[in-house]
Amino acid sequence: MNEEEIKQKEEKTDVYVADTSIIIEKKVSELIQKGEIQGKLVIPIAVIAELEHQANFNQAEGFLGLEEIKTLQAMAKEGKIKFEFHGARPTVERIKGARVGEMDDLIRETAVKLKATLITGDRVQATVAEALGVKTILILPVAAREVGALAIEKFFDAETMSVHLKEETVPTAKRGKPGSWQFVRLSETPLTQHDVKTFAADATEKTKLAAGSFIEYTNPGMTILQFKNFRIVIARPPFSDGWEITAVRPVATLEIEDYKLNAKLLQRLKNSATGILISGAPGSGKTTFASALAKAYVKLNKIVKTIESPRDLQVPPEVVQYSKNLGNRDDIHNVMLLTRPDYTIFDEMRITEDFRLYADLRLAGIGLAGVIHATNPIDSVQRFIGRVELGMIPQIIDTVVFIRDGKVEKVFEMAMKVKVPTGMVEADLSRPVVEVRDFETQELEYELYTYGDQTVVVPIKKKGSSARSNSGEGVSFKYREAKKYISIYLPSTARSVKMLISGREVATLQVPRSGELKIHKKSKLGQMVLQAADGGELSFTSD
C-alpha cells in the first residue's frame, strides 16, 4: 500500500475526540467494548492536564479519569481501536479556568482541527460544539436502575451501622443496635492505599450516576457523598494522614409509635411543642428519632423541611431537605421565612452559627426540632448559654428529649419565672429564673439564672431516690406531692413492685400502664410514705 492509499484510508477512518467529562464517567471504554465506536480515538493533552490537576488535589474524579486513560491504552494495544494524544499542554491559567469553559474550548478546537466527532457527557459542551458545527455524541448519566451496589457494601450486613477503612489498617465495622454496639474486624489483611482509593473512586462514580444521590461537599482533603441511604466520608492527605473512608447507614427506620411514648408526651410533641431539642450521645439514636418525628408531622398534613449537614435523614419524599454546606445562614433564614414550613428538623447542630440560626428561626415563629450531641439531658440546654441571652432560652426551647440506647429516657420542659432561686431565702434576691422540670412528674430538676456576672445551672435536690434491697432489683422512681394525693412515677416496664421503708417491705403494689401510682395523703399508707420520703427512706424493688 503506497502513501496515497494510506492517506485515503486514514481520511475514511472515523476520528473521535473525548472530553474530560466522558473520560471521568468511564463511558468511552464501554462504547469501544460494545463496538459502537471504531477507528481512531484522540485524547487532547488538555484532558490529561485537567485530570492531573484534579488528582494533584486528591479529587476522586482525577483518579477515575486517569484509570480510564490506562484502560483505553490497553484496548489500543489489543487492537480494538487506534489511540493517540494530541495538542500541547495548556497554560496554568487555562487549567485553573476549567470551571468557566477554558478547557472545553481547547477540546472543541481539537475536534474542529481533526474534523472529529466529539464525545461528551456535558450538555453545555455538546450544545456549544453543535453550534460551532462539530458533530457530537452526548451521553448523559444512566438512570438509577442501572447503577449497581457500591463495592463497599460487601462489608455491610443487616446489623452494620458503619464501616471504617483506612490504608495500612484492617477494615472494621460497628454492628448491633443503640446501646449494644460492637466493633468487629472484617479482615486480618490490612488495606493498601490503592484498595482504599478504588473503593473511593467506585463510590464517587456511582454517586454521580444514581438518582437521589449526590456529592454533598468536596475539597482537596475531603469528599462527603450521599449514595441512597449511605453517608460516605472520604478523607485524604493533606487533611488526613492517609486515605480513609467511613460509610454510615441507618440500621433502623422507626415510626413515632414505636417509641411507646405516653399519650401526654405524644400529644405535646405533635401539637404544642415548637422548640424541641433532641439530644444524646453519638450513636444513641437521635437522628432515627428525628426522622420518626418528621414522618409523624407529615402524617398530620404539616409542611416539613430539614436543615442538614450532610443530608442523610431518612424522611418521606414530601419533606424538603436543605444542605447547610451549600447555603449560608442568611440563605437558609430567607428560604424558611419565604416557604413558611410548619416544622423544621435541624440535624446536627454543632457550631455557634447553628445555635444562632436555631434561635433566629424560632423567634420568627417557625417550629423547630434541633438535634444536638449531649451526654446528659441538661447539657443540650447549657450549650445555648453564652450563645443566646438567658431570657431567650425558654422562648426558643420548650421541650428537651434525651435519647439513650435508642429510647426516650428523659423529657424536660422549660419556663421562665420571677422568683427567689431555690436555696435562697431573702426576698430581695428575687430574679428571672428558667425552671427546667421533668415533663412526666413536673418535678423541678434545674434552675438557670444569673448570679453576679455568671449564668449558673443549679441542680435541685430530688426527694425521690433509687435503692436496692436483698429482696429484689432496685427500681428508680419520681415523687410528687399534690393537694390530696402523692404521685409516684415508675418505669413503664414495671408491672408489680414492692414498697420499702427503711429497707422493710410495707406493701406490694400493681403498677398501672401509665406508670403512675396515686396514694391518698390521709390514708395510712399515704402517711407512711410522706414520713419516709421526707427522710429519704422510701424505695421500691421489682416484685
TORTOR-108877 format. One record per residue (C-alpha): x, z, y; residue number from 1. Coordinates in nm, 4 decimals. Each point is the difference from the previous one (the first is absolute). Layout:
% TORTOR-108877
X:Z:Y:NUM
...
% end
This chain:
% TORTOR-108877
0.0000:0.0000:0.0000:1
0.1552:-0.1138:0.3289:2
-0.0109:0.1938:0.3275:3
-0.2991:-0.1982:0.1297:4
-0.2055:0.0840:-0.3080:5
0.0957:0.3675:0.0260:6
-0.1023:0.0023:0.3666:7
-0.3357:-0.1655:-0.0817:8
-0.0643:0.2510:-0.2786:9
0.0774:0.2938:0.2290:10
-0.2356:-0.1424:0.2639:11
-0.2789:-0.0009:-0.2624:12
0.0745:0.3614:-0.1022:13
-0.2434:0.2532:0.1362:14
0.1732:0.2514:0.2269:15
-0.1368:0.3470:0.0658:16
0.1094:0.2602:0.2542:17
-0.0980:0.3606:-0.0688:18
-0.0325:0.2528:0.2802:19
0.0699:0.3744:-0.0095:20
-0.3599:0.1096:-0.0580:21
-0.0447:-0.2011:-0.3206:22
0.3449:0.0980:-0.1310:23
-0.0839:0.3707:0.0405:24
-0.3261:-0.0505:-0.1890:25
0.1990:-0.1574:-0.2889:26
-0.2452:-0.2909:-0.0180:27
0.2476:-0.2904:0.0016:28
0.1409:0.0840:-0.3441:29
-0.3583:0.0188:-0.1309:30
-0.0776:-0.3478:0.1365:31
0.3131:-0.1432:-0.1637:32
-0.0734:0.1711:-0.3301:33
-0.3530:-0.1444:-0.0024:34
0.1332:-0.3479:0.0887:35
-0.1988:-0.0126:0.3220:36
0.3070:-0.0946:0.2047:37
0.2822:-0.2255:-0.1192:38
0.2926:-0.1630:0.1727:39
0.2217:0.1804:0.2474:40
-0.0435:0.3473:0.1460:41
0.1804:0.0763:0.3264:42
0.0528:0.3535:0.1275:43
0.1008:0.0131:0.3680:44
0.2944:0.2299:0.0725:45
-0.2344:0.1578:0.2556:46
-0.2037:0.1399:-0.2917:47
0.3111:0.1532:-0.1575:48
0.0982:0.1526:0.3356:49
-0.3445:0.1556:0.0463:50
-0.0033:0.1436:-0.3539:51
0.3513:0.1372:0.0463:52
-0.1044:0.1635:0.3272:53
-0.2970:0.1674:-0.1733:54
0.2141:0.1134:-0.2941:55
0.2624:0.1459:0.2349:56
-0.2743:0.2229:0.1380:57
-0.1060:0.0940:-0.3555:58
-0.3344:-0.1763:0.0323:59
-0.1461:-0.0831:-0.3394:60
-0.1017:-0.3501:0.1153:61
0.3659:-0.0970:0.0398:62
0.0870:0.1004:-0.3555:63
-0.3116:-0.1729:-0.1375:64
0.0934:-0.3249:0.1724:65
0.3643:0.0074:-0.1138:66
-0.1134:0.0598:-0.3594:67
-0.2205:-0.3098:0.0286:68
0.2948:-0.2067:0.1291:69
0.2032:0.1006:-0.3063:70
-0.2919:-0.0969:-0.2244:71
-0.0223:-0.3434:0.1668:72
0.3731:-0.0589:-0.0488:73
-0.0336:0.0839:-0.3676:74
-0.2899:-0.2467:-0.0325:75
0.2139:-0.2683:0.1680:76
0.2769:0.0560:-0.2560:77
-0.2586:-0.0474:-0.2737:78
-0.0882:-0.3380:0.1540:79
-0.3518:0.0967:0.1026:80
0.0574:-0.0998:0.3627:81
0.2702:-0.1125:0.2403:82
0.1024:0.2765:0.2344:83
0.2062:0.0174:0.3173:84
0.0507:0.1954:0.3217:85
-0.0215:-0.1690:0.3392:86
0.0980:0.0660:0.3585:87
0.2206:0.2459:0.1857:88
-0.0365:0.3742:0.0351:89
-0.2209:0.0873:0.2996:90
0.1234:0.2192:0.2819:91
-0.0617:0.3741:0.0034:92
-0.2497:-0.0477:0.2825:93
-0.2075:-0.2445:-0.2056:94
0.0075:0.2298:-0.3056:95
-0.1221:0.2921:0.2120:96
-0.2702:-0.2287:0.1377:97
-0.1473:-0.0624:-0.3446:98
-0.3142:0.1953:0.0879:99
-0.0787:-0.2388:0.2856:100
0.0546:-0.3183:-0.2005:101
0.3666:-0.0843:0.0617:102
0.0857:-0.0318:-0.3707:103
-0.3215:-0.1847:-0.0795:104
0.0972:-0.2565:0.2623:105
0.3385:-0.0620:-0.1665:106
-0.1680:-0.0407:-0.3404:107
-0.2487:-0.2531:0.1402:108
0.2883:-0.1943:0.1580:109
0.1601:-0.0246:-0.3454:110
-0.3242:-0.1339:-0.1508:111
-0.0333:-0.2616:0.2773:112
0.3624:-0.1127:-0.0331:113
-0.0214:-0.0387:-0.3783:114
-0.3538:-0.1450:0.0080:115
-0.0845:0.2754:-0.2457:116
-0.3152:0.1870:-0.0971:117
-0.0024:0.3549:0.1341:118
-0.1109:0.2734:-0.2409:119
-0.1162:0.3186:0.1741:120
-0.2146:0.3078:-0.0484:121
-0.0510:0.0436:0.3752:122
-0.3210:-0.1495:0.1426:123
0.1418:-0.0189:0.3541:124
0.3157:-0.1743:-0.1233:125
-0.2124:-0.2512:-0.1926:126
-0.2254:-0.0705:0.2990:127
0.2937:-0.0592:0.2379:128
0.1804:-0.2213:-0.2550:129
-0.3093:-0.2152:-0.0556:130
-0.0420:-0.0332:0.3763:131
0.3547:-0.1406:0.0100:132
-0.0830:-0.2488:-0.2745:133
0.1809:0.1825:-0.2832:134
-0.1596:-0.0242:-0.3419:135
-0.0735:0.3561:-0.1049:136
-0.0943:0.1999:-0.3105:137
-0.1594:0.3331:0.0935:138
-0.0199:0.2583:-0.2785:139
-0.1900:0.3101:0.1055:140
0.0282:0.3319:-0.1897:141
-0.1865:0.0160:-0.3287:142
-0.3199:0.2009:-0.0342:143
0.0141:0.3614:-0.1105:144
-0.1231:-0.0813:-0.3495:145
0.3178:-0.1970:-0.0633:146
0.2299:0.2897:0.0907:147
0.1028:0.2003:-0.3039:148
0.0937:0.3655:-0.0311:149
0.3079:0.1339:0.1727:150
0.3112:0.0342:-0.2133:151
0.0142:0.3674:0.0963:152
-0.3425:0.0593:-0.1560:153
0.1609:0.0186:-0.3444:154
0.1108:0.3535:0.0942:155
-0.3572:0.1177:0.0669:156
-0.2515:0.1430:-0.2443:157
-0.3463:0.1509:0.0631:158
0.1465:0.3350:0.1161:159
0.2885:-0.1295:0.2134:160
-0.0313:0.0667:0.3720:161
0.3426:-0.1214:0.1121:162
0.3090:-0.1794:-0.1286:163
0.3449:0.0531:0.1524:164
0.2783:-0.2575:-0.0376:165
0.3479:0.0254:0.1507:166
0.3150:-0.1904:-0.0741:167
0.2477:0.1778:-0.2299:168
-0.2661:0.2498:-0.1146:169
-0.2544:0.0011:-0.2828:170
-0.3629:-0.0853:0.0890:171
-0.2336:0.2997:0.0256:172
-0.3738:0.0505:0.0408:173
-0.2392:0.2714:0.1149:174
-0.2838:0.0385:-0.2488:175
-0.2990:0.2270:-0.0454:176
-0.2568:0.1155:0.2525:177
0.0012:0.2197:0.3124:178
0.1253:0.3445:-0.0996:179
0.1715:-0.1117:-0.3193:180
0.2494:-0.2732:0.0917:181
0.2963:-0.0787:-0.2242:182
0.3112:-0.2028:0.0777:183
0.0814:-0.2292:-0.2909:184
0.3131:-0.2058:-0.0686:185
-0.1133:-0.3511:-0.0885:186
0.3318:-0.1169:-0.1398:187
0.3466:0.1277:-0.0754:188
0.1617:-0.3113:0.1461:189
0.0779:0.0078:0.3753:190
-0.1313:-0.2889:0.2089:191
0.2473:-0.2338:0.1671:192
-0.0325:-0.1139:0.3600:193
-0.1026:-0.3422:-0.1315:194
-0.2811:0.1596:-0.2059:195
-0.1442:0.1792:0.3033:196
0.0339:-0.3113:0.2205:197
-0.1857:-0.2023:-0.2646:198
-0.2892:0.2486:-0.0048:199
-0.0048:-0.0021:0.3822:200
-0.0037:-0.3812:0.0214:201
-0.2799:-0.0219:-0.2577:202
-0.2140:0.2526:0.1881:203
0.0619:-0.1666:0.3375:204
-0.0783:-0.3498:-0.1270:205
-0.3234:0.0999:-0.1738:206
-0.1155:0.2120:0.2936:207
0.0173:-0.3084:0.2221:208
-0.2135:-0.1992:-0.2394:209
-0.2672:0.2474:-0.1074:210
-0.3217:0.0315:0.1988:211
-0.0554:0.3539:0.1229:212
0.3751:0.0641:-0.0072:213
0.2360:-0.0011:0.2953:214
0.3400:0.0971:0.1337:215
-0.0784:0.3101:0.2047:216
0.3389:0.0420:0.1641:217
0.3462:-0.1487:-0.0228:218
0.3351:0.0466:0.1683:219
0.3625:-0.0503:-0.1103:220
0.0026:0.3255:-0.1996:221
-0.3558:0.0402:-0.1260:222
-0.3071:-0.1921:-0.1167:223
-0.3419:0.1531:-0.0689:224
-0.2340:-0.2062:-0.2161:225
-0.3635:0.0503:-0.0935:226
-0.0645:-0.1955:-0.3200:227
-0.3628:0.0605:-0.0967:228
-0.0059:0.3763:-0.0705:229
0.3794:0.0363:-0.0182:230
0.1943:0.1287:0.3000:231
0.3619:-0.1107:-0.0350:232
0.2855:0.1196:0.2195:233
0.3241:-0.1971:-0.0285:234
0.3023:0.1659:0.1631:235
0.3432:-0.1593:0.0262:236
0.3288:0.0408:0.1888:237
0.0623:0.0779:0.2813:238
-0.3150:0.2168:0.0042:239
0.0679:0.1432:-0.3470:240
0.3196:0.0437:-0.1989:241
-0.1144:-0.2556:-0.2568:242
-0.2919:-0.2176:-0.1072:243
-0.3029:0.2118:-0.0847:244
-0.3665:-0.0615:-0.0835:245
-0.2830:0.2529:-0.0045:246
-0.3333:-0.1325:-0.1252:247
-0.3080:0.2235:0.0293:248
-0.3440:-0.0550:-0.1465:249
-0.3061:0.2293:0.0105:250
-0.0732:0.1444:-0.3439:251
-0.3565:0.1049:0.0816:252
-0.2879:-0.1394:0.2026:253
-0.2632:0.2647:0.0640:254
-0.3349:0.0332:0.1706:255
-0.0741:0.2981:0.2246:256
-0.2400:0.1305:-0.2660:257
0.2893:0.0306:-0.2468:258
0.1403:0.2901:0.2039:259
-0.3005:0.2229:-0.0845:260
-0.0347:0.1186:0.3587:261
-0.2784:0.2437:0.0787:262
-0.3016:-0.1387:0.1841:263
0.0854:0.1769:0.3261:264
0.3496:-0.1510:0.0205:265
-0.1191:-0.3436:-0.1102:266
-0.2667:0.0057:0.2699:267
0.2602:0.0962:0.2625:268
0.2434:-0.2750:-0.0973:269
-0.2687:-0.2670:-0.0055:270
-0.2021:0.0948:0.3060:271
0.1583:0.2460:0.2437:272
0.3799:0.0063:-0.0365:273
0.1582:-0.2463:0.2422:274
0.3534:0.1368:0.0339:275
0.1299:0.0421:-0.3547:276
0.3539:0.0690:-0.1195:277
0.0753:-0.0722:-0.3657:278
0.3188:0.1878:-0.0830:279
0.2177:0.0723:-0.3010:280
0.3456:-0.0430:-0.1456:281
0.1341:-0.3458:-0.0985:282
-0.1677:-0.1166:-0.3222:283
-0.2822:0.2541:0.0271:284
-0.2761:-0.2628:0.0236:285
-0.0628:-0.0157:0.3771:286
-0.0206:-0.3790:0.0163:287
-0.2296:-0.0136:-0.3041:288
-0.2376:0.2457:0.1695:289
0.0163:-0.1995:0.3257:290
-0.0940:-0.3170:-0.1899:291
-0.2928:0.1813:-0.1638:292
-0.1176:0.1231:0.3404:293
0.0192:-0.3531:0.1444:294
-0.2118:-0.1321:-0.2875:295
-0.2545:0.2772:0.0582:296
-0.0302:-0.1011:0.3673:297
-0.0501:-0.3661:-0.0984:298
-0.2836:0.1022:-0.2336:299
-0.1613:0.1754:0.2971:300
0.0060:-0.3352:0.1855:301
0.2703:0.1178:0.2402:302
0.2552:-0.2320:0.1608:303
0.3368:0.1141:-0.1360:304
0.3507:-0.1073:0.0954:305
0.3448:0.1253:-0.0930:306
0.3328:0.0406:0.1794:307
0.2808:-0.0125:-0.2553:308
0.3735:-0.0326:-0.0290:309
0.0177:-0.1766:-0.2387:310
-0.3490:-0.1232:-0.0913:311
-0.0485:0.1331:-0.3529:312
-0.3326:0.1875:-0.0028:313
-0.2268:-0.1175:-0.2821:314
-0.3200:-0.0591:0.1949:315
-0.2999:-0.2373:-0.0245:316
0.0257:-0.3431:0.1674:317
-0.2421:0.1162:0.2713:318
0.2753:0.2258:0.1362:319
0.2374:-0.1657:0.2500:320
0.3611:0.1148:-0.0403:321
0.2336:-0.0041:0.3020:322
0.3788:0.0284:-0.0217:323
0.1753:0.2448:0.2297:324
0.3235:-0.1882:-0.0690:325
-0.1343:-0.3162:0.1622:326
-0.1819:0.1506:0.2952:327
0.0981:0.2583:0.2601:328
-0.2023:0.3008:0.1098:329
-0.1697:-0.1880:0.2856:330
-0.0984:-0.2902:-0.2287:331
-0.1626:0.2310:-0.2547:332
-0.1666:0.2095:0.2693:333
-0.1506:-0.3080:0.1651:334
-0.1167:-0.1554:-0.3275:335
-0.1691:0.3232:-0.1072:336
-0.1821:0.0379:0.3299:337
-0.1132:-0.3630:-0.0044:338
-0.1122:-0.0081:-0.3643:339
-0.1575:0.3484:0.0066:340
0.0314:0.1145:-0.3639:341
-0.2022:0.3001:-0.1171:342
0.2979:0.1395:-0.1916:343
0.3696:-0.0802:-0.0199:344
0.2414:0.1113:-0.2715:345
0.3451:0.0600:0.1542:346
0.2375:-0.0009:-0.2966:347
0.3438:0.1634:0.0125:348
0.0250:0.1637:0.3423:349
0.3697:0.0761:0.0471:350
0.1361:-0.0324:0.3507:351
-0.1068:0.1346:0.3397:352
-0.1505:-0.3365:0.0967:353
-0.2320:0.0215:-0.3036:354
-0.1293:0.3435:0.1023:355
-0.0570:-0.1135:0.3561:356
-0.1829:-0.3113:-0.1169:357
-0.2199:0.2183:-0.2224:358
-0.0788:0.2220:0.3002:359
-0.0713:-0.2987:0.2282:360
-0.2426:-0.1567:-0.2465:361
-0.1784:0.3288:-0.0684:362
-0.0463:0.0700:0.3700:363
-0.1431:-0.3518:0.0306:364
-0.2693:0.1014:-0.2490:365
0.1258:-0.1794:-0.3114:366
-0.0402:0.1850:-0.3305:367
0.3380:0.0434:-0.1687:368
0.1422:0.1220:-0.3287:369
0.3768:0.0366:0.0306:370
0.2274:0.0275:-0.3032:371
0.2979:0.2297:0.0543:372
0.2768:0.1584:-0.2087:373
-0.0232:0.3813:-0.0194:374
0.0938:0.2573:-0.2631:375
-0.2607:0.2523:0.1241:376
-0.3453:-0.0567:0.1530:377
0.0926:0.1430:0.3409:378
0.3192:-0.2086:0.0229:379
-0.1937:-0.3149:0.0867:380
-0.1544:0.1741:0.3030:381
0.3370:0.1410:0.1076:382
0.1439:-0.3520:0.0143:383
-0.2302:-0.0696:0.2970:384
0.1368:0.2960:0.1975:385
0.2344:-0.1226:0.2709:386
-0.1298:-0.3546:-0.0402:387
-0.3422:0.0651:0.1510:388
-0.1268:0.2878:0.2128:389
-0.1286:0.3008:-0.1939:390
-0.3430:-0.0220:0.1608:391
-0.0413:-0.3570:-0.1240:392
0.0632:0.0837:-0.3671:393
-0.3560:0.1181:-0.0898:394
-0.1414:-0.2957:0.1930:395
0.1923:-0.2532:-0.2077:396
0.0141:0.1871:-0.3346:397
-0.3070:0.1648:-0.1478:398
0.0745:-0.0103:-0.3758:399
0.3201:0.0372:-0.2019:400
-0.0101:-0.1021:-0.3681:401
0.2989:0.1126:-0.2071:402
0.0688:-0.1870:-0.3242:403
0.2077:0.1399:-0.2837:404
0.0418:-0.1572:-0.3440:405
-0.2683:-0.2582:0.0774:406
-0.2663:0.2621:0.0851:407
-0.1447:0.1398:0.3227:408
0.1550:0.3468:0.0060:409
-0.0845:0.1188:0.3508:410
-0.2168:-0.1018:0.2936:411
0.0371:0.1407:0.3518:412
-0.2287:-0.0379:0.2975:413
0.1140:0.0614:0.3566:414
-0.1620:0.1205:0.3202:415
0.1084:0.1306:0.3418:416
-0.1140:0.3421:0.1257:417
0.0928:0.2195:0.2931:418
0.0749:0.3403:-0.1516:419
0.2558:0.2720:-0.0481:420
0.2286:-0.1180:-0.2814:421
-0.0267:0.1942:-0.3241:422
0.2318:0.3021:0.0046:423
-0.0092:0.0367:0.3796:424
-0.2253:0.2642:0.1580:425
0.0219:-0.0372:0.3766:426
-0.2925:-0.1937:0.1474:427
0.2212:-0.1559:0.2660:428
0.1955:-0.1751:-0.2778:429
-0.2974:-0.2302:-0.0593:430
0.0974:-0.3680:-0.0122:431
-0.1021:-0.3347:-0.1578:432
0.0584:0.0289:-0.3747:433
-0.0275:-0.2774:-0.2590:434
-0.1586:0.1525:-0.3099:435
0.0808:-0.1527:-0.3380:436
-0.2551:0.1057:-0.2609:437
-0.0453:-0.0659:-0.3687:438
-0.2877:-0.2473:-0.0050:439
-0.1523:0.1395:-0.3172:440
0.0157:0.3738:0.0729:441
0.0136:-0.0121:0.3816:442
0.2850:0.2504:-0.0203:443
0.2394:-0.0075:0.2956:444
0.3443:-0.0980:-0.1318:445
0.2070:-0.0950:0.3053:446
-0.0098:0.0250:0.3772:447
0.1863:-0.2315:0.2379:448
0.0616:0.1094:0.3565:449
0.2636:0.0136:0.2717:450
0.2107:0.3145:0.0252:451
0.2298:-0.0113:0.2984:452
0.1590:-0.3444:-0.0019:453
-0.0504:-0.0480:-0.3722:454
-0.2874:-0.1374:-0.2069:455
-0.0360:0.2210:-0.3070:456
-0.1790:-0.0407:-0.3318:457
-0.0991:0.3429:-0.1295:458
-0.1246:0.0509:-0.3588:459
-0.2890:0.2474:-0.0263:460
0.0155:0.2566:-0.2813:461
-0.2628:-0.0685:-0.2633:462
-0.2235:0.2611:-0.1540:463
-0.0248:-0.1740:-0.3349:464
0.2882:-0.0205:-0.2420:465
0.1031:-0.1387:-0.3331:466
0.0877:0.2418:-0.2783:467
0.0679:0.0240:-0.3704:468
-0.0833:0.2597:-0.2624:469
0.0708:0.0285:-0.3684:470
-0.3539:-0.1082:-0.0866:471
0.0284:-0.3610:0.1169:472
0.1410:-0.2556:0.2418:473
-0.0221:0.0801:0.3715:474
-0.2519:-0.2077:0.1984:475
0.0508:-0.0711:0.3709:476
-0.2936:0.0675:0.2304:477
-0.1112:0.0145:0.3618:478
-0.2042:0.2831:0.1495:479
-0.2456:-0.0069:0.2907:480
-0.2473:0.2531:0.1333:481
-0.3301:-0.1034:0.1577:482
-0.2746:0.2183:0.1461:483
-0.1685:0.0832:-0.3297:484
0.2185:-0.1541:-0.2678:485
0.3559:-0.0165:-0.1228:486
0.1038:-0.3536:-0.0987:487
0.2801:-0.0439:-0.2522:488
0.1230:-0.3574:-0.0502:489
0.1578:-0.0873:-0.3334:490
0.1496:-0.3282:-0.1303:491
-0.2607:-0.2561:-0.1083:492
0.1573:-0.0012:-0.3487:493
-0.0812:0.3697:-0.0545:494
-0.3171:0.0653:-0.1995:495
0.0228:0.3696:-0.0887:496
0.2306:0.2618:0.1533:497
0.0738:0.3700:-0.0334:498
0.0015:0.2040:0.3198:499
0.2731:0.2639:0.0175:500
0.0395:0.2873:0.2444:501
0.3421:0.1656:-0.0056:502
0.0650:-0.1858:-0.3269:503
-0.3149:0.1398:-0.1685:504
-0.2771:-0.2336:-0.1151:505
-0.3298:0.0770:0.1705:506
-0.2101:-0.3116:-0.0691:507
-0.0113:-0.3398:-0.1708:508
-0.1590:-0.2637:0.2226:509
-0.1247:-0.3539:-0.0559:510
0.1242:-0.2380:0.2678:511
-0.2517:-0.2507:0.1416:512
0.0925:-0.3672:0.0327:513
0.0573:0.0484:0.3729:514
0.2761:0.2536:-0.0794:515
-0.1598:0.2555:0.2369:516
-0.0946:0.3493:-0.1212:517
-0.2407:0.1789:0.2367:518
-0.0248:0.3787:-0.0290:519
-0.2365:0.2099:0.2129:520
0.1896:0.2557:0.2073:521
-0.2485:0.2790:-0.0743:522
0.0229:-0.0422:-0.3774:523
0.2185:0.2325:-0.2031:524
0.2359:-0.2852:-0.0857:525
0.0035:-0.1080:0.3636:526
0.1070:0.3481:0.1139:527
0.2795:0.0012:-0.2592:528
0.1191:-0.3456:0.1104:529
0.0035:0.0981:0.3694:530
0.2189:0.3024:-0.0673:531
0.2326:-0.1897:-0.2360:532
0.0405:-0.2952:0.2356:533
0.0988:0.2276:0.2877:534
0.2749:0.1489:-0.2147:535
0.1136:-0.3310:-0.1487:536
-0.0941:0.1241:-0.3494:537
-0.2474:-0.2762:-0.0893:538
0.1008:-0.2676:-0.2525:539
-0.1481:-0.2397:-0.2556:540
0.1105:-0.1316:-0.3381:541
-0.1361:-0.2771:-0.2177:542
-0.2390:0.1166:-0.2665:543
% end
